[in-house]
C-alpha cells in the first residue's frame, strides 16, 4: 500500500525501474495482466481471511484503470491481449458489489 501512487496506480516495475513509462506499451509489458493477477490475489485473500486492506488498495487501482482507459475523450484506448484484467475486474465487482 505504501508503494501505491496518489492516483491509485500500482506497479513496482514502472514505479522503480521504468518511471514515466506506465501504460506506454500494453502489448508487451503486461501491466494490465499483472494488475489482474494482483486484483485476483486480493479477492482471494479477502475471501480467505476477511481482511480488506489489500482489497481496498486494489479497488483504488481498479478505479485508476477505469479512469485511465475507455472510449471517452482523453482516455487511453487499448488492451493488452490477455483476458486476465477482465476476469479480475468481474471477481472484484462480485465481491465488492
N, CA, C and O of each residue as an XYZ file, in Angstrom:
388
protein
N       0.798     -1.200      0.000
C       0.000      0.000      0.000
C       0.842      1.267      0.000
O       0.447      2.284     -0.570
N       2.001      1.202      0.639
C       2.866      2.389      0.676
C       3.419      2.731     -0.697
O       3.784      3.879     -0.951
N       3.486      1.748     -1.584
C       4.008      1.983     -2.928
C       2.949      2.589     -3.858
O       3.291      3.184     -4.880
N       1.682      2.440     -3.510
C       0.615      2.916     -4.395
C       0.702      4.430     -4.579
O       0.883      5.174     -3.616
N       0.572      4.871     -5.827
C       0.634      6.281     -6.157
C      -0.656      6.988     -5.718
O      -1.680      6.328     -5.537
N      -0.627      8.291     -5.548
C      -1.833      9.022     -5.129
C      -3.027      8.830     -6.073
O      -4.176      8.890     -5.636
N      -2.761      8.598     -7.362
C      -3.864      8.395     -8.310
C      -4.364      6.950     -8.330
O      -5.294      6.630     -9.070
N      -3.757      6.078     -7.527
C      -4.189      4.690     -7.441
C      -3.316      3.710     -8.202
O      -3.453      2.500     -8.019
N      -2.421      4.198     -9.051
C      -1.560      3.318     -9.847
C      -0.643      2.511     -8.929
O      -0.181      2.999     -7.897
N      -0.389      1.241     -9.340
C       0.479      0.386     -8.529
C       1.177     -0.653     -9.405
O       0.580     -1.664     -9.779
N       2.428     -0.399     -9.725
C       3.265     -1.371    -10.420
C       4.719     -1.066    -10.067
O       5.284     -0.071    -10.522
N       5.306     -1.921     -9.262
C       6.661     -1.644     -8.783
C       7.666     -1.511     -9.916
O       8.612     -0.731     -9.811
N       7.475     -2.264    -11.004
C       8.409     -2.181    -12.129
C       8.419     -0.777    -12.713
O       9.486     -0.196    -12.913
N       7.259     -0.237    -12.984
C       7.197      1.096    -13.592
C       7.447      2.207    -12.587
O       7.856      3.301    -12.976
N       7.218      1.963    -11.340
C       7.472      2.986    -10.345
C       8.945      3.049     -9.957
O       9.454      4.126     -9.646
N       9.634      1.917     -9.972
C      11.026      1.886     -9.530
C      12.033      1.803    -10.675
O      13.058      2.483    -10.649
N      11.747      0.974    -11.677
C      12.715      0.696    -12.739
C      12.484      1.554    -13.987
O      13.441      2.026    -14.601
N      11.226      1.756    -14.359
C      10.883      2.484    -15.587
C       9.919      3.640    -15.313
O       8.871      3.718    -15.953
N      10.243      4.531    -14.387
C       9.313      5.619    -14.076
C       9.034      6.482    -15.311
O       9.909      6.708    -16.146
N       7.814      6.946    -15.398
C       7.422      7.792    -16.521
C       6.944      7.024    -17.740
O       6.505      7.637    -18.713
N       7.015      5.699    -17.714
C       6.637      4.913    -18.886
C       5.393      4.061    -18.669
O       5.085      3.193    -19.486
N       4.678      4.302    -17.579
C       3.500      3.471    -17.340
C       2.465      3.652    -18.439
O       2.286      4.743    -18.981
N       1.791      2.559    -18.750
C       0.736      2.474    -19.770
C       1.218      2.879    -21.158
O       0.417      3.343    -21.970
N       2.513      2.714    -21.451
C       3.025      3.090    -22.773
C       3.171      1.914    -23.727
O       3.301      2.127    -24.932
N       3.153      0.673    -23.226
C       3.303     -0.487    -24.106
C       2.456     -1.639    -23.558
O       2.972     -2.579    -22.954
N       1.167     -1.544    -23.780
C       0.242     -2.532    -23.233
C       0.469     -3.918    -23.820
O       0.274     -4.921    -23.134
N       0.874     -3.982    -25.071
C       1.039     -5.275    -25.732
C       2.180     -6.094    -25.141
O       2.026     -7.295    -24.919
N       3.296     -5.475    -24.888
C       4.487     -6.213    -24.492
C       4.819     -6.173    -23.003
O       5.560     -7.030    -22.520
N       4.301     -5.223    -22.283
C       4.787     -5.010    -20.918
C       3.862     -5.496    -19.813
O       4.217     -5.377    -18.641
N       2.724     -6.021    -20.124
C       1.892     -6.792    -19.202
C       1.381     -6.045    -17.975
O       1.093     -6.674    -16.957
N       1.264     -4.737    -18.043
C       0.783     -4.017    -16.864
C      -0.636     -4.432    -16.471
O      -0.907     -4.672    -15.294
N      -1.536     -4.516    -17.442
C      -2.911     -4.898    -17.132
C      -2.996     -6.360    -16.715
O      -3.789     -6.714    -15.843
N      -2.189     -7.200    -17.329
C      -2.137     -8.616    -16.976
C      -1.705     -8.774    -15.516
O      -2.335     -9.508    -14.755
N      -0.642     -8.091    -15.135
C      -0.146     -8.166    -13.755
C      -1.151     -7.552    -12.779
O      -1.345     -8.069    -11.679
N      -1.787     -6.455    -13.180
C      -2.814     -5.847    -12.337
C      -3.938     -6.843    -12.087
O      -4.445     -6.941    -10.970
N      -4.323     -7.573    -13.109
C      -5.376     -8.567    -12.971
C      -5.014     -9.636    -11.963
O      -5.839    -10.003    -11.127
N      -3.805    -10.136    -12.030
C      -3.385    -11.165    -11.073
C      -3.344    -10.611     -9.647
O      -3.726    -11.299     -8.701
N      -2.888     -9.385     -9.498
C      -2.835     -8.787     -8.161
C      -4.249     -8.579     -7.610
O      -4.496     -8.808     -6.426
N      -5.167     -8.149     -8.468
C      -6.559     -7.979     -8.045
C      -7.155     -9.320     -7.636
O      -7.822     -9.415     -6.606
N      -6.917    -10.361     -8.438
C      -7.433    -11.684     -8.085
C      -6.839    -12.174     -6.761
O      -7.535    -12.797     -5.958
N      -5.580    -11.897     -6.540
C      -4.955    -12.271     -5.273
C      -5.605    -11.554     -4.095
O      -5.804    -12.144     -3.033
N      -5.932    -10.286     -4.287
C      -6.587     -9.519     -3.228
C      -7.978    -10.074     -2.924
O      -8.379    -10.163     -1.763
N      -8.705    -10.443     -3.970
C     -10.033    -11.032     -3.777
C      -9.909    -12.350     -3.008
O     -10.654    -12.582     -2.056
N      -8.983    -13.204     -3.412
C      -8.792    -14.496     -2.742
C      -8.371    -14.310     -1.287
O      -8.849    -15.023     -0.404
N      -7.487    -13.365     -1.039
C      -7.037    -13.108      0.333
C      -8.204    -12.636      1.196
O      -8.355    -13.070      2.338
N      -9.025    -11.749      0.646
C     -10.193    -11.275      1.383
C     -11.160    -12.424      1.673
O     -11.675    -12.541      2.785
N     -11.403    -13.261      0.680
C     -12.314    -14.391      0.868
C     -11.784    -15.354      1.931
O     -12.564    -15.926      2.692
N     -10.482    -15.532      1.986
C      -9.888    -16.476      2.935
C      -9.772    -15.915      4.352
O      -9.869    -16.661      5.327
N      -9.561    -14.586      4.467
C      -9.259    -14.009      5.773
C     -10.284    -12.999      6.282
O     -10.379    -12.750      7.483
N     -11.054    -12.419      5.354
C     -11.968    -11.348      5.736
C     -11.280    -10.010      5.904
O     -11.927     -9.026      6.261
N      -9.982     -9.953      5.652
C      -9.221     -8.705      5.779
C      -9.310     -7.913      4.481
O      -9.100     -8.462      3.400
N      -9.626     -6.613      4.588
C      -9.897     -5.775      3.420
C      -8.719     -4.917      2.962
O      -8.824     -4.284      1.912
N      -7.625     -4.863      3.677
C      -6.577     -3.893      3.346
C      -6.112     -4.010      1.896
O      -6.120     -3.015      1.172
N      -5.710     -5.190      1.460
C      -5.260     -5.357      0.071
C      -6.417     -5.165     -0.903
O      -6.225     -4.615     -1.987
N      -7.603     -5.607     -0.534
C      -8.775     -5.428     -1.390
C      -9.051     -3.943     -1.612
O      -9.347     -3.533     -2.735
N      -8.960     -3.151     -0.583
C      -9.183     -1.702     -0.717
C      -8.118     -1.051     -1.602
O      -8.420     -0.155     -2.391
N      -6.893     -1.501     -1.466
C      -5.813     -0.992     -2.327
C      -6.118     -1.322     -3.786
O      -5.938     -0.485     -4.671
N      -6.576     -2.538     -4.025
C      -6.892     -2.947     -5.397
C      -8.137     -2.245     -5.937
O      -8.248     -2.029     -7.144
N      -9.060     -1.891     -5.069
C     -10.206     -1.097     -5.519
C      -9.743      0.264     -6.028
O     -10.246      0.759     -7.037
N      -8.793      0.859     -5.336
C      -8.231      2.138     -5.802
C      -7.511      1.961     -7.133
O      -7.594      2.824     -8.007
N      -6.805      0.842     -7.288
C      -6.110      0.556     -8.542
C      -7.124      0.355     -9.672
O      -6.931      0.857    -10.779
N      -8.196     -0.377     -9.391
C      -9.242     -0.590    -10.397
C      -9.890      0.738    -10.788
O     -10.188      0.960    -11.962
N     -10.109      1.615     -9.818
C     -10.654      2.939    -10.127
C      -9.705      3.706    -11.035
O     -10.141      4.369    -11.977
N      -8.411      3.616    -10.755
C      -7.417      4.274    -11.613
C      -7.480      3.732    -13.042
O      -7.452      4.502    -14.003
N      -7.564      2.427    -13.178
C      -7.637      1.810    -14.507
C      -8.884      2.298    -15.236
O      -8.820      2.617    -16.423
N     -10.015      2.358    -14.540
C     -11.259      2.825    -15.151
C     -11.171      4.296    -15.557
O     -11.759      4.704    -16.559
N     -10.446      5.079    -14.789
C     -10.270      6.493    -15.116
C      -9.283      6.696    -16.262
O      -9.317      7.724    -16.939
N      -8.406      5.721    -16.478
C      -7.357      5.834    -17.494
C      -7.802      5.322    -18.855
O      -7.442      5.904    -19.878
N      -8.582      4.239    -18.885
C      -8.944      3.569    -20.135
C     -10.427      3.699    -20.432
O     -11.266      3.680    -19.532
N     -10.729      3.831    -21.718
C     -12.124      3.865    -22.143
C     -12.287      4.612    -23.444
O     -11.327      5.175    -23.969
N     -13.501      4.618    -23.967
C     -13.743      5.265    -25.256
C     -13.924      6.779    -25.158
O     -13.964      7.464    -26.180
N     -14.032      7.302    -23.947
C     -14.267      8.733    -23.780
C     -13.057      9.563    -24.201
O     -11.922      9.088    -24.152
N     -13.304     10.800    -24.614
C     -12.188     11.696    -24.961
C     -11.228     11.856    -23.784
O     -11.653     12.005    -22.639
N      -9.957     11.825    -24.075
C      -8.931     11.998    -23.063
C      -8.493     10.712    -22.381
O      -7.525     10.712    -21.622
N      -9.195      9.616    -22.643
C      -8.811      8.341    -22.062
C      -8.029      7.519    -23.071
O      -8.193      7.683    -24.280
N      -7.187      6.641    -22.573
C      -6.419      5.746    -23.427
C      -7.334      4.664    -23.985
O      -8.224      4.160    -23.300
N      -7.093      4.329    -25.225
C      -7.812      3.241    -25.860
C      -6.804      2.127    -26.079
O      -5.793      2.327    -26.751
N      -7.064      0.981    -25.530
C      -6.116     -0.100    -25.707
C      -6.425     -1.262    -24.805
O      -7.212     -1.163    -23.863
N      -5.793     -2.354    -25.113
C      -5.927     -3.566    -24.324
C      -4.649     -4.359    -24.503
O      -3.895     -4.147    -25.452
N      -4.416     -5.277    -23.576
C      -3.134     -5.986    -23.591
C      -3.187     -7.313    -24.330
O      -2.143     -7.896    -24.621
N      -4.382     -7.801    -24.639
C      -4.483     -9.076    -25.334
C      -4.625    -10.262    -24.417
O      -4.836    -11.381    -24.884
N      -4.513    -10.045    -23.120
C      -4.740    -11.092    -22.122
C      -6.076    -10.798    -21.456
O      -6.409     -9.639    -21.208
N      -6.830    -11.831    -21.171
C      -8.133    -11.620    -20.543
C      -8.053    -11.475    -19.031
O      -9.086    -11.332    -18.376
N      -6.896    -11.506    -18.481
C      -6.736    -11.515    -17.024
C      -7.380    -10.315    -16.338
O      -8.046    -10.481    -15.316
N      -7.199     -9.123    -16.873
C      -7.750     -7.942    -16.200
C      -9.273     -7.996    -16.183
O      -9.894     -7.624    -15.188
N      -9.874     -8.452    -17.268
C     -11.331     -8.532    -17.311
C     -11.862     -9.535    -16.287
O     -12.825     -9.254    -15.574
N     -11.229    -10.701    -16.220
C     -11.638    -11.714    -15.244
C     -11.508    -11.180    -13.816
O     -12.388    -11.392    -12.981
N     -10.415    -10.495    -13.550
C     -10.180     -9.960    -12.210
C     -11.184     -8.884    -11.850
O     -11.666     -8.839    -10.718
N     -11.504     -8.024    -12.791
C     -12.457     -6.952    -12.506
C     -13.849     -7.506    -12.232
O     -14.579     -6.961    -11.405
N     -14.222     -8.580    -12.916
C     -15.505     -9.235    -12.636
C     -15.496     -9.783    -11.212
O     -16.461     -9.595    -10.472
N     -14.421    -10.454    -10.826
C     -14.331    -11.010     -9.477
C     -14.361     -9.896     -8.416
O     -15.001    -10.034     -7.374
N     -13.669     -8.811     -8.698
C     -13.657     -7.676     -7.769
C     -15.064     -7.084     -7.644
O     -15.510     -6.777     -6.539
N     -15.750     -6.926     -8.749
C     -17.110     -6.374     -8.717
C     -18.057     -7.282     -7.936
O     -18.901     -6.801     -7.180
N     -17.916     -8.574     -8.119
C     -18.783     -9.515     -7.403
C     -18.561     -9.460     -5.900
O     -19.516     -9.541     -5.128
N     -17.323     -9.326     -5.484
C     -17.018     -9.355     -4.051
C     -17.311     -8.009     -3.375
O     -17.611     -7.973     -2.182
N     -17.228     -6.905     -4.125
C     -17.426     -5.591     -3.540
C     -18.826     -5.042     -3.794
O     -19.246     -4.081     -3.149
N     -19.554     -5.656     -4.740
C     -20.909     -5.185     -5.043
C     -20.878     -3.928     -5.863
O     -21.931     -3.390     -6.210
